[in-house]
Amino acid sequence: MNNTPKPTPLTLFGLVLEDANAAERAIVLGGLPAPVRVIWHVIGRPRYARHLRRVRG
C-alpha cells in the first residue's frame, strides 16, 4: 500500500461495491468506521463515478 497511488484504493473499493448486491454493500459499508464511510461518500464515490465515465464512456 505504501507504493500505491492514493486514489487507487478508492477505485478498488468502488469495484468491490459495484459487484456487490444491496445486502453485501450494506455489510461492507456497515463494517467501516464512520470517518471512512464519510470519505467514501464524499470523495470515493464521485471519484469512482469519474473513473467509470473515463473507462466506459
PDBQT receptor file of N, H, CA, C and O in Angstrom, charges set to zero:
ATOM      1  N   MET A   1       0.814  -1.199   0.000  1.00  0.00    +0.000 N 
ATOM      2  CA  MET A   1       0.000   0.000   0.000  1.00  0.00    +0.000 C 
ATOM      3  C   MET A   1       0.856   1.262   0.000  1.00  0.00    +0.000 C 
ATOM      4  O   MET A   1       0.425   2.304  -0.493  1.00  0.00    +0.000 OA
ATOM      5  N   ASN A   2       2.058   1.174   0.546  1.00  0.00    +0.000 N 
ATOM      6  H   ASN A   2       2.407   0.327   0.947  1.00  0.00    +0.000 HD
ATOM      7  CA  ASN A   2       2.906   2.364   0.604  1.00  0.00    +0.000 C 
ATOM      8  C   ASN A   2       3.234   2.909  -0.775  1.00  0.00    +0.000 C 
ATOM      9  O   ASN A   2       3.398   4.118  -0.937  1.00  0.00    +0.000 OA
ATOM     10  N   ASN A   3       3.331   2.040  -1.767  1.00  0.00    +0.000 N 
ATOM     11  H   ASN A   3       3.198   1.058  -1.635  1.00  0.00    +0.000 HD
ATOM     12  CA  ASN A   3       3.682   2.463  -3.123  1.00  0.00    +0.000 C 
ATOM     13  C   ASN A   3       2.462   2.638  -4.022  1.00  0.00    +0.000 C 
ATOM     14  O   ASN A   3       2.602   2.954  -5.204  1.00  0.00    +0.000 OA
ATOM     15  N   THR A   4       1.282   2.438  -3.477  1.00  0.00    +0.000 N 
ATOM     16  H   THR A   4       1.168   2.182  -2.517  1.00  0.00    +0.000 HD
ATOM     17  CA  THR A   4       0.054   2.555  -4.255  1.00  0.00    +0.000 C 
ATOM     18  C   THR A   4      -0.367   4.017  -4.329  1.00  0.00    +0.000 C 
ATOM     19  O   THR A   4      -0.435   4.692  -3.302  1.00  0.00    +0.000 OA
ATOM     20  N   PRO A   5      -0.655   4.520  -5.547  1.00  0.00    +0.000 N 
ATOM     21  CA  PRO A   5      -1.151   5.908  -5.641  1.00  0.00    +0.000 C 
ATOM     22  C   PRO A   5      -2.401   6.089  -4.788  1.00  0.00    +0.000 C 
ATOM     23  O   PRO A   5      -3.231   5.184  -4.700  1.00  0.00    +0.000 OA
ATOM     24  N   LYS A   6      -2.535   7.230  -4.174  1.00  0.00    +0.000 N 
ATOM     25  H   LYS A   6      -1.861   7.965  -4.246  1.00  0.00    +0.000 HD
ATOM     26  CA  LYS A   6      -3.608   7.496  -3.214  1.00  0.00    +0.000 C 
ATOM     27  C   LYS A   6      -5.017   7.191  -3.738  1.00  0.00    +0.000 C 
ATOM     28  O   LYS A   6      -5.815   6.633  -2.985  1.00  0.00    +0.000 OA
ATOM     29  N   PRO A   7      -5.368   7.529  -5.000  1.00  0.00    +0.000 N 
ATOM     30  CA  PRO A   7      -6.742   7.260  -5.458  1.00  0.00    +0.000 C 
ATOM     31  C   PRO A   7      -7.042   5.780  -5.707  1.00  0.00    +0.000 C 
ATOM     32  O   PRO A   7      -8.211   5.397  -5.760  1.00  0.00    +0.000 OA
ATOM     33  N   THR A   8      -6.026   4.952  -5.860  1.00  0.00    +0.000 N 
ATOM     34  H   THR A   8      -5.077   5.263  -5.817  1.00  0.00    +0.000 HD
ATOM     35  CA  THR A   8      -6.237   3.561  -6.251  1.00  0.00    +0.000 C 
ATOM     36  C   THR A   8      -7.095   2.770  -5.266  1.00  0.00    +0.000 C 
ATOM     37  O   THR A   8      -8.000   2.066  -5.714  1.00  0.00    +0.000 OA
ATOM     38  N   PRO A   9      -6.869   2.841  -3.955  1.00  0.00    +0.000 N 
ATOM     39  CA  PRO A   9      -7.741   2.074  -3.045  1.00  0.00    +0.000 C 
ATOM     40  C   PRO A   9      -9.215   2.462  -3.161  1.00  0.00    +0.000 C 
ATOM     41  O   PRO A   9     -10.092   1.608  -3.029  1.00  0.00    +0.000 OA
ATOM     42  N   LEU A  10      -9.491   3.734  -3.407  1.00  0.00    +0.000 N 
ATOM     43  H   LEU A  10      -8.779   4.428  -3.514  1.00  0.00    +0.000 HD
ATOM     44  CA  LEU A  10     -10.888   4.145  -3.565  1.00  0.00    +0.000 C 
ATOM     45  C   LEU A  10     -11.489   3.542  -4.830  1.00  0.00    +0.000 C 
ATOM     46  O   LEU A  10     -12.652   3.140  -4.834  1.00  0.00    +0.000 OA
ATOM     47  N   THR A  11     -10.709   3.478  -5.894  1.00  0.00    +0.000 N 
ATOM     48  H   THR A  11      -9.764   3.805  -5.891  1.00  0.00    +0.000 HD
ATOM     49  CA  THR A  11     -11.191   2.862  -7.131  1.00  0.00    +0.000 C 
ATOM     50  C   THR A  11     -11.446   1.379  -6.914  1.00  0.00    +0.000 C 
ATOM     51  O   THR A  11     -12.473   0.857  -7.350  1.00  0.00    +0.000 OA
ATOM     52  N   LEU A  12     -10.534   0.701  -6.252  1.00  0.00    +0.000 N 
ATOM     53  H   LEU A  12      -9.700   1.125  -5.898  1.00  0.00    +0.000 HD
ATOM     54  CA  LEU A  12     -10.715  -0.724  -5.979  1.00  0.00    +0.000 C 
ATOM     55  C   LEU A  12     -11.936  -0.961  -5.094  1.00  0.00    +0.000 C 
ATOM     56  O   LEU A  12     -12.678  -1.922  -5.298  1.00  0.00    +0.000 OA
ATOM     57  N   PHE A  13     -12.140  -0.097  -4.127  1.00  0.00    +0.000 N 
ATOM     58  H   PHE A  13     -11.537   0.683  -3.962  1.00  0.00    +0.000 HD
ATOM     59  CA  PHE A  13     -13.305  -0.212  -3.254  1.00  0.00    +0.000 C 
ATOM     60  C   PHE A  13     -14.587  -0.022  -4.063  1.00  0.00    +0.000 C 
ATOM     61  O   PHE A  13     -15.577  -0.719  -3.840  1.00  0.00    +0.000 OA
ATOM     62  N   GLY A  14     -14.564   0.914  -4.995  1.00  0.00    +0.000 N 
ATOM     63  H   GLY A  14     -13.760   1.480  -5.176  1.00  0.00    +0.000 HD
ATOM     64  CA  GLY A  14     -15.713   1.118  -5.873  1.00  0.00    +0.000 C 
ATOM     65  C   GLY A  14     -16.020  -0.111  -6.704  1.00  0.00    +0.000 C 
ATOM     66  O   GLY A  14     -17.185  -0.454  -6.903  1.00  0.00    +0.000 OA
ATOM     67  N   LEU A  15     -14.983  -0.774  -7.190  1.00  0.00    +0.000 N 
ATOM     68  H   LEU A  15     -14.037  -0.495  -7.029  1.00  0.00    +0.000 HD
ATOM     69  CA  LEU A  15     -15.182  -2.003  -7.957  1.00  0.00    +0.000 C 
ATOM     70  C   LEU A  15     -15.837  -3.081  -7.110  1.00  0.00    +0.000 C 
ATOM     71  O   LEU A  15     -16.729  -3.789  -7.576  1.00  0.00    +0.000 OA
ATOM     72  N   VAL A  16     -15.396  -3.202  -5.871  1.00  0.00    +0.000 N 
ATOM     73  H   VAL A  16     -14.671  -2.626  -5.493  1.00  0.00    +0.000 HD
ATOM     74  CA  VAL A  16     -15.978  -4.192  -4.965  1.00  0.00    +0.000 C 
ATOM     75  C   VAL A  16     -17.457  -3.887  -4.743  1.00  0.00    +0.000 C 
ATOM     76  O   VAL A  16     -18.301  -4.779  -4.830  1.00  0.00    +0.000 OA
ATOM     77  N   LEU A  17     -17.762  -2.635  -4.460  1.00  0.00    +0.000 N 
ATOM     78  H   LEU A  17     -17.076  -1.910  -4.389  1.00  0.00    +0.000 HD
ATOM     79  CA  LEU A  17     -19.149  -2.268  -4.186  1.00  0.00    +0.000 C 
ATOM     80  C   LEU A  17     -20.027  -2.402  -5.427  1.00  0.00    +0.000 C 
ATOM     81  O   LEU A  17     -21.207  -2.735  -5.318  1.00  0.00    +0.000 OA
ATOM     82  N   GLU A  18     -19.465  -2.148  -6.591  1.00  0.00    +0.000 N 
ATOM     83  H   GLU A  18     -18.507  -1.877  -6.679  1.00  0.00    +0.000 HD
ATOM     84  CA  GLU A  18     -20.247  -2.245  -7.825  1.00  0.00    +0.000 C 
ATOM     85  C   GLU A  18     -20.720  -3.673  -8.060  1.00  0.00    +0.000 C 
ATOM     86  O   GLU A  18     -21.844  -3.885  -8.517  1.00  0.00    +0.000 OA
ATOM     87  N   ASP A  19     -19.877  -4.654  -7.754  1.00  0.00    +0.000 N 
ATOM     88  H   ASP A  19     -18.965  -4.482  -7.383  1.00  0.00    +0.000 HD
ATOM     89  CA  ASP A  19     -20.235  -6.051  -7.978  1.00  0.00    +0.000 C 
ATOM     90  C   ASP A  19     -21.051  -6.656  -6.840  1.00  0.00    +0.000 C 
ATOM     91  O   ASP A  19     -21.555  -7.772  -6.968  1.00  0.00    +0.000 OA
ATOM     92  N   ALA A  20     -21.185  -5.941  -5.743  1.00  0.00    +0.000 N 
ATOM     93  H   ALA A  20     -20.775  -5.035  -5.639  1.00  0.00    +0.000 HD
ATOM     94  CA  ALA A  20     -21.932  -6.459  -4.596  1.00  0.00    +0.000 C 
ATOM     95  C   ALA A  20     -23.422  -6.164  -4.766  1.00  0.00    +0.000 C 
ATOM     96  O   ALA A  20     -23.809  -5.173  -5.385  1.00  0.00    +0.000 OA
ATOM     97  N   ASN A  21     -24.236  -7.038  -4.207  1.00  0.00    +0.000 N 
ATOM     98  H   ASN A  21     -23.920  -7.843  -3.704  1.00  0.00    +0.000 HD
ATOM     99  CA  ASN A  21     -25.669  -6.732  -4.193  1.00  0.00    +0.000 C 
ATOM    100  C   ASN A  21     -25.949  -5.794  -3.018  1.00  0.00    +0.000 C 
ATOM    101  O   ASN A  21     -25.038  -5.461  -2.260  1.00  0.00    +0.000 OA
ATOM    102  N   ALA A  22     -27.180  -5.376  -2.868  1.00  0.00    +0.000 N 
ATOM    103  H   ALA A  22     -27.921  -5.646  -3.483  1.00  0.00    +0.000 HD
ATOM    104  CA  ALA A  22     -27.522  -4.379  -1.840  1.00  0.00    +0.000 C 
ATOM    105  C   ALA A  22     -27.183  -4.862  -0.430  1.00  0.00    +0.000 C 
ATOM    106  O   ALA A  22     -26.680  -4.090   0.386  1.00  0.00    +0.000 OA
ATOM    107  N   ALA A  23     -27.454  -6.124  -0.147  1.00  0.00    +0.000 N 
ATOM    108  H   ALA A  23     -27.862  -6.751  -0.810  1.00  0.00    +0.000 HD
ATOM    109  CA  ALA A  23     -27.165  -6.649   1.190  1.00  0.00    +0.000 C 
ATOM    110  C   ALA A  23     -25.655  -6.696   1.444  1.00  0.00    +0.000 C 
ATOM    111  O   ALA A  23     -25.190  -6.354   2.532  1.00  0.00    +0.000 OA
ATOM    112  N   GLU A  24     -24.906  -7.116   0.443  1.00  0.00    +0.000 N 
ATOM    113  H   GLU A  24     -25.283  -7.393  -0.440  1.00  0.00    +0.000 HD
ATOM    114  CA  GLU A  24     -23.449  -7.166   0.587  1.00  0.00    +0.000 C 
ATOM    115  C   GLU A  24     -22.863  -5.772   0.774  1.00  0.00    +0.000 C 
ATOM    116  O   GLU A  24     -21.972  -5.570   1.598  1.00  0.00    +0.000 OA
ATOM    117  N   ARG A  25     -23.377  -4.801  -0.008  1.00  0.00    +0.000 N 
ATOM    118  H   ARG A  25     -24.101  -4.966  -0.678  1.00  0.00    +0.000 HD
ATOM    119  CA  ARG A  25     -22.909  -3.410   0.141  1.00  0.00    +0.000 C 
ATOM    120  C   ARG A  25     -23.171  -2.908   1.550  1.00  0.00    +0.000 C 
ATOM    121  O   ARG A  25     -22.321  -2.249   2.148  1.00  0.00    +0.000 OA
ATOM    122  N   ALA A  26     -24.344  -3.218   2.078  1.00  0.00    +0.000 N 
ATOM    123  H   ALA A  26     -25.035  -3.753   1.592  1.00  0.00    +0.000 HD
ATOM    124  CA  ALA A  26     -24.691  -2.779   3.436  1.00  0.00    +0.000 C 
ATOM    125  C   ALA A  26     -23.735  -3.382   4.462  1.00  0.00    +0.000 C 
ATOM    126  O   ALA A  26     -23.321  -2.708   5.405  1.00  0.00    +0.000 OA
ATOM    127  N   ILE A  27     -23.390  -4.645   4.275  1.00  0.00    +0.000 N 
ATOM    128  H   ILE A  27     -23.727  -5.193   3.509  1.00  0.00    +0.000 HD
ATOM    129  CA  ILE A  27     -22.465  -5.300   5.201  1.00  0.00    +0.000 C 
ATOM    130  C   ILE A  27     -21.084  -4.657   5.117  1.00  0.00    +0.000 C 
ATOM    131  O   ILE A  27     -20.468  -4.349   6.138  1.00  0.00    +0.000 OA
ATOM    132  N   VAL A  28     -20.605  -4.456   3.886  1.00  0.00    +0.000 N 
ATOM    133  H   VAL A  28     -21.105  -4.706   3.057  1.00  0.00    +0.000 HD
ATOM    134  CA  VAL A  28     -19.263  -3.880   3.704  1.00  0.00    +0.000 C 
ATOM    135  C   VAL A  28     -19.214  -2.467   4.274  1.00  0.00    +0.000 C 
ATOM    136  O   VAL A  28     -18.323  -2.142   5.059  1.00  0.00    +0.000 OA
ATOM    137  N   LEU A  29     -20.159  -1.638   3.883  1.00  0.00    +0.000 N 
ATOM    138  H   LEU A  29     -20.882  -1.902   3.245  1.00  0.00    +0.000 HD
ATOM    139  CA  LEU A  29     -20.158  -0.252   4.353  1.00  0.00    +0.000 C 
ATOM    140  C   LEU A  29     -20.418  -0.175   5.851  1.00  0.00    +0.000 C 
ATOM    141  O   LEU A  29     -19.857   0.683   6.532  1.00  0.00    +0.000 OA
ATOM    142  N   GLY A  30     -21.261  -1.062   6.371  1.00  0.00    +0.000 N 
ATOM    143  H   GLY A  30     -21.716  -1.759   5.817  1.00  0.00    +0.000 HD
ATOM    144  CA  GLY A  30     -21.553  -1.063   7.794  1.00  0.00    +0.000 C 
ATOM    145  C   GLY A  30     -20.361  -1.459   8.653  1.00  0.00    +0.000 C 
ATOM    146  O   GLY A  30     -20.299  -1.120   9.835  1.00  0.00    +0.000 OA
ATOM    147  N   GLY A  31     -19.412  -2.181   8.052  1.00  0.00    +0.000 N 
ATOM    148  H   GLY A  31     -19.463  -2.456   7.092  1.00  0.00    +0.000 HD
ATOM    149  CA  GLY A  31     -18.221  -2.591   8.782  1.00  0.00    +0.000 C 
ATOM    150  C   GLY A  31     -17.124  -1.553   8.818  1.00  0.00    +0.000 C 
ATOM    151  O   GLY A  31     -16.112  -1.733   9.495  1.00  0.00    +0.000 OA
ATOM    152  N   LEU A  32     -17.322  -0.464   8.093  1.00  0.00    +0.000 N 
ATOM    153  H   LEU A  32     -18.145  -0.317   7.543  1.00  0.00    +0.000 HD
ATOM    154  CA  LEU A  32     -16.311   0.594   8.065  1.00  0.00    +0.000 C 
ATOM    155  C   LEU A  32     -16.513   1.569   9.215  1.00  0.00    +0.000 C 
ATOM    156  O   LEU A  32     -17.647   1.817   9.625  1.00  0.00    +0.000 OA
ATOM    157  N   PRO A  33     -15.435   2.120   9.735  1.00  0.00    +0.000 N 
ATOM    158  CA  PRO A  33     -15.585   3.196  10.721  1.00  0.00    +0.000 C 
ATOM    159  C   PRO A  33     -16.291   4.394  10.074  1.00  0.00    +0.000 C 
ATOM    160  O   PRO A  33     -16.162   4.621   8.871  1.00  0.00    +0.000 OA
ATOM    161  N   ALA A  34     -17.016   5.138  10.861  1.00  0.00    +0.000 N 
ATOM    162  H   ALA A  34     -17.120   4.954  11.838  1.00  0.00    +0.000 HD
ATOM    163  CA  ALA A  34     -17.788   6.281  10.351  1.00  0.00    +0.000 C 
ATOM    164  C   ALA A  34     -16.940   7.256   9.522  1.00  0.00    +0.000 C 
ATOM    165  O   ALA A  34     -17.396   7.681   8.460  1.00  0.00    +0.000 OA
ATOM    166  N   PRO A  35     -15.736   7.628   9.955  1.00  0.00    +0.000 N 
ATOM    167  CA  PRO A  35     -14.956   8.563   9.133  1.00  0.00    +0.000 C 
ATOM    168  C   PRO A  35     -14.610   8.000   7.748  1.00  0.00    +0.000 C 
ATOM    169  O   PRO A  35     -14.550   8.742   6.768  1.00  0.00    +0.000 OA
ATOM    170  N   VAL A  36     -14.387   6.701   7.678  1.00  0.00    +0.000 N 
ATOM    171  H   VAL A  36     -14.435   6.098   8.474  1.00  0.00    +0.000 HD
ATOM    172  CA  VAL A  36     -14.067   6.083   6.385  1.00  0.00    +0.000 C 
ATOM    173  C   VAL A  36     -15.300   6.079   5.494  1.00  0.00    +0.000 C 
ATOM    174  O   VAL A  36     -15.191   6.302   4.288  1.00  0.00    +0.000 OA
ATOM    175  N   ARG A  37     -16.478   5.826   6.074  1.00  0.00    +0.000 N 
ATOM    176  H   ARG A  37     -16.566   5.645   7.053  1.00  0.00    +0.000 HD
ATOM    177  CA  ARG A  37     -17.718   5.898   5.280  1.00  0.00    +0.000 C 
ATOM    178  C   ARG A  37     -17.920   7.297   4.721  1.00  0.00    +0.000 C 
ATOM    179  O   ARG A  37     -18.332   7.453   3.572  1.00  0.00    +0.000 OA
ATOM    180  N   VAL A  38     -17.635   8.311   5.521  1.00  0.00    +0.000 N 
ATOM    181  H   VAL A  38     -17.300   8.184   6.455  1.00  0.00    +0.000 HD
ATOM    182  CA  VAL A  38     -17.773   9.695   5.053  1.00  0.00    +0.000 C 
ATOM    183  C   VAL A  38     -16.795   9.950   3.903  1.00  0.00    +0.000 C 
ATOM    184  O   VAL A  38     -17.164  10.543   2.889  1.00  0.00    +0.000 OA
ATOM    185  N   ILE A  39     -15.556   9.504   4.065  1.00  0.00    +0.000 N 
ATOM    186  H   ILE A  39     -15.256   9.022   4.889  1.00  0.00    +0.000 HD
ATOM    187  CA  ILE A  39     -14.561   9.675   2.993  1.00  0.00    +0.000 C 
ATOM    188  C   ILE A  39     -15.045   8.988   1.724  1.00  0.00    +0.000 C 
ATOM    189  O   ILE A  39     -14.925   9.544   0.633  1.00  0.00    +0.000 OA
ATOM    190  N   TRP A  40     -15.588   7.789   1.858  1.00  0.00    +0.000 N 
ATOM    191  H   TRP A  40     -15.685   7.336   2.745  1.00  0.00    +0.000 HD
ATOM    192  CA  TRP A  40     -16.086   7.085   0.678  1.00  0.00    +0.000 C 
ATOM    193  C   TRP A  40     -17.202   7.878   0.009  1.00  0.00    +0.000 C 
ATOM    194  O   TRP A  40     -17.177   8.068  -1.207  1.00  0.00    +0.000 OA
ATOM    195  N   HIS A  41     -18.182   8.343   0.783  1.00  0.00    +0.000 N 
ATOM    196  H   HIS A  41     -18.202   8.189   1.771  1.00  0.00    +0.000 HD
ATOM    197  CA  HIS A  41     -19.325   9.039   0.190  1.00  0.00    +0.000 C 
ATOM    198  C   HIS A  41     -18.953  10.403  -0.382  1.00  0.00    +0.000 C 
ATOM    199  O   HIS A  41     -19.484  10.803  -1.418  1.00  0.00    +0.000 OA
ATOM    200  N   VAL A  42     -18.064  11.108   0.268  1.00  0.00    +0.000 N 
ATOM    201  H   VAL A  42     -17.632  10.783   1.110  1.00  0.00    +0.000 HD
ATOM    202  CA  VAL A  42     -17.721  12.471  -0.163  1.00  0.00    +0.000 C 
ATOM    203  C   VAL A  42     -16.654  12.474  -1.260  1.00  0.00    +0.000 C 
ATOM    204  O   VAL A  42     -16.731  13.267  -2.198  1.00  0.00    +0.000 OA
ATOM    205  N   ILE A  43     -15.667  11.596  -1.145  1.00  0.00    +0.000 N 
ATOM    206  H   ILE A  43     -15.604  10.952  -0.382  1.00  0.00    +0.000 HD
ATOM    207  CA  ILE A  43     -14.543  11.607  -2.092  1.00  0.00    +0.000 C 
ATOM    208  C   ILE A  43     -14.556  10.384  -2.999  1.00  0.00    +0.000 C 
ATOM    209  O   ILE A  43     -14.410  10.506  -4.215  1.00  0.00    +0.000 OA
ATOM    210  N   GLY A  44     -14.730   9.218  -2.413  1.00  0.00    +0.000 N 
ATOM    211  H   GLY A  44     -14.848   9.119  -1.425  1.00  0.00    +0.000 HD
ATOM    212  CA  GLY A  44     -14.596   7.975  -3.160  1.00  0.00    +0.000 C 
ATOM    213  C   GLY A  44     -15.644   7.757  -4.229  1.00  0.00    +0.000 C 
ATOM    214  O   GLY A  44     -15.308   7.453  -5.373  1.00  0.00    +0.000 OA
ATOM    215  N   ARG A  45     -16.909   7.907  -3.874  1.00  0.00    +0.000 N 
ATOM    216  H   ARG A  45     -17.182   8.154  -2.944  1.00  0.00    +0.000 HD
ATOM    217  CA  ARG A  45     -17.972   7.669  -4.861  1.00  0.00    +0.000 C 
ATOM    218  C   ARG A  45     -17.865   8.596  -6.066  1.00  0.00    +0.000 C 
ATOM    219  O   ARG A  45     -17.918   8.124  -7.201  1.00  0.00    +0.000 OA
ATOM    220  N   PRO A  46     -17.715   9.905  -5.850  1.00  0.00    +0.000 N 
ATOM    221  CA  PRO A  46     -17.588  10.780  -7.024  1.00  0.00    +0.000 C 
ATOM    222  C   PRO A  46     -16.338  10.454  -7.864  1.00  0.00    +0.000 C 
ATOM    223  O   PRO A  46     -16.377  10.505  -9.093  1.00  0.00    +0.000 OA
ATOM    224  N   ARG A  47     -15.245  10.124  -7.190  1.00  0.00    +0.000 N 
ATOM    225  H   ARG A  47     -15.213  10.083  -6.191  1.00  0.00    +0.000 HD
ATOM    226  CA  ARG A  47     -14.015   9.789  -7.916  1.00  0.00    +0.000 C 
ATOM    227  C   ARG A  47     -14.223   8.504  -8.724  1.00  0.00    +0.000 C 
ATOM    228  O   ARG A  47     -13.772   8.404  -9.865  1.00  0.00    +0.000 OA
ATOM    229  N   TYR A  48     -14.899   7.535  -8.133  1.00  0.00    +0.000 N 
ATOM    230  H   TYR A  48     -15.265   7.616  -7.206  1.00  0.00    +0.000 HD
ATOM    231  CA  TYR A  48     -15.170   6.286  -8.844  1.00  0.00    +0.000 C 
ATOM    232  C   TYR A  48     -16.103   6.539 -10.025  1.00  0.00    +0.000 C 
ATOM    233  O   TYR A  48     -15.909   5.956 -11.092  1.00  0.00    +0.000 OA
ATOM    234  N   ALA A  49     -17.093   7.380  -9.859  1.00  0.00    +0.000 N 
ATOM    235  H   ALA A  49     -17.251   7.853  -8.992  1.00  0.00    +0.000 HD
ATOM    236  CA  ALA A  49     -18.005   7.712 -10.961  1.00  0.00    +0.000 C 
ATOM    237  C   ALA A  49     -17.243   8.364 -12.110  1.00  0.00    +0.000 C 
ATOM    238  O   ALA A  49     -17.500   8.057 -13.275  1.00  0.00    +0.000 OA
ATOM    239  N   ARG A  50     -16.309   9.259 -11.796  1.00  0.00    +0.000 N 
ATOM    240  H   ARG A  50     -16.100   9.507 -10.850  1.00  0.00    +0.000 HD
ATOM    241  CA  ARG A  50     -15.482   9.877 -12.850  1.00  0.00    +0.000 C 
ATOM    242  C   ARG A  50     -14.632   8.822 -13.547  1.00  0.00    +0.000 C 
ATOM    243  O   ARG A  50     -14.481   8.839 -14.769  1.00  0.00    +0.000 OA
ATOM    244  N   HIS A  51     -14.081   7.907 -12.762  1.00  0.00    +0.000 N 
ATOM    245  H   HIS A  51     -14.203   7.893 -11.770  1.00  0.00    +0.000 HD
ATOM    246  CA  HIS A  51     -13.280   6.825 -13.337  1.00  0.00    +0.000 C 
ATOM    247  C   HIS A  51     -14.117   5.999 -14.310  1.00  0.00    +0.000 C 
ATOM    248  O   HIS A  51     -13.655   5.675 -15.404  1.00  0.00    +0.000 OA
ATOM    249  N   LEU A  52     -15.346   5.654 -13.919  1.00  0.00    +0.000 N 
ATOM    250  H   LEU A  52     -15.722   5.917 -13.031  1.00  0.00    +0.000 HD
ATOM    251  CA  LEU A  52     -16.210   4.874 -14.792  1.00  0.00    +0.000 C 
ATOM    252  C   LEU A  52     -16.526   5.620 -16.084  1.00  0.00    +0.000 C 
ATOM    253  O   LEU A  52     -16.554   5.018 -17.157  1.00  0.00    +0.000 OA
ATOM    254  N   ARG A  53     -16.763   6.921 -15.987  1.00  0.00    +0.000 N 
ATOM    255  H   ARG A  53     -16.740   7.410 -15.115  1.00  0.00    +0.000 HD
ATOM    256  CA  ARG A  53     -17.047   7.704 -17.202  1.00  0.00    +0.000 C 
ATOM    257  C   ARG A  53     -15.851   7.698 -18.141  1.00  0.00    +0.000 C 
ATOM    258  O   ARG A  53     -16.017   7.608 -19.358  1.00  0.00    +0.000 OA
ATOM    259  N   ARG A  54     -14.636   7.793 -17.582  1.00  0.00    +0.000 N 
ATOM    260  H   ARG A  54     -14.501   7.866 -16.594  1.00  0.00    +0.000 HD
ATOM    261  CA  ARG A  54     -13.444   7.765 -18.424  1.00  0.00    +0.000 C 
ATOM    262  C   ARG A  54     -13.244   6.393 -19.067  1.00  0.00    +0.000 C 
ATOM    263  O   ARG A  54     -12.869   6.303 -20.236  1.00  0.00    +0.000 OA
ATOM    264  N   VAL A  55     -13.491   5.336 -18.314  1.00  0.00    +0.000 N 
ATOM    265  H   VAL A  55     -13.795   5.409 -17.364  1.00  0.00    +0.000 HD
ATOM    266  CA  VAL A  55     -13.235   3.987 -18.800  1.00  0.00    +0.000 C 
ATOM    267  C   VAL A  55     -14.353   3.496 -19.726  1.00  0.00    +0.000 C 
ATOM    268  O   VAL A  55     -14.089   2.920 -20.782  1.00  0.00    +0.000 OA
ATOM    269  N   ARG A  56     -15.585   3.728 -19.321  1.00  0.00    +0.000 N 
ATOM    270  H   ARG A  56     -15.800   4.195 -18.464  1.00  0.00    +0.000 HD
ATOM    271  CA  ARG A  56     -16.729   3.167 -20.056  1.00  0.00    +0.000 C 
ATOM    272  C   ARG A  56     -17.402   4.154 -21.012  1.00  0.00    +0.000 C 
ATOM    273  O   ARG A  56     -18.161   3.762 -21.899  1.00  0.00    +0.000 OA
ATOM    274  N   GLY A  57     -17.113   5.416 -20.818  1.00  0.00    +0.000 N 
ATOM    275  H   GLY A  57     -16.496   5.734 -20.098  1.00  0.00    +0.000 HD
ATOM    276  CA  GLY A  57     -17.686   6.428 -21.687  1.00  0.00    +0.000 C 
ATOM    277  C   GLY A  57     -19.021   6.908 -21.324  1.00  0.00    +0.000 C 
ATOM    278  O   GLY A  57     -19.577   7.765 -22.010  1.00  0.00    +0.000 OA
TER     279      GLY A  57
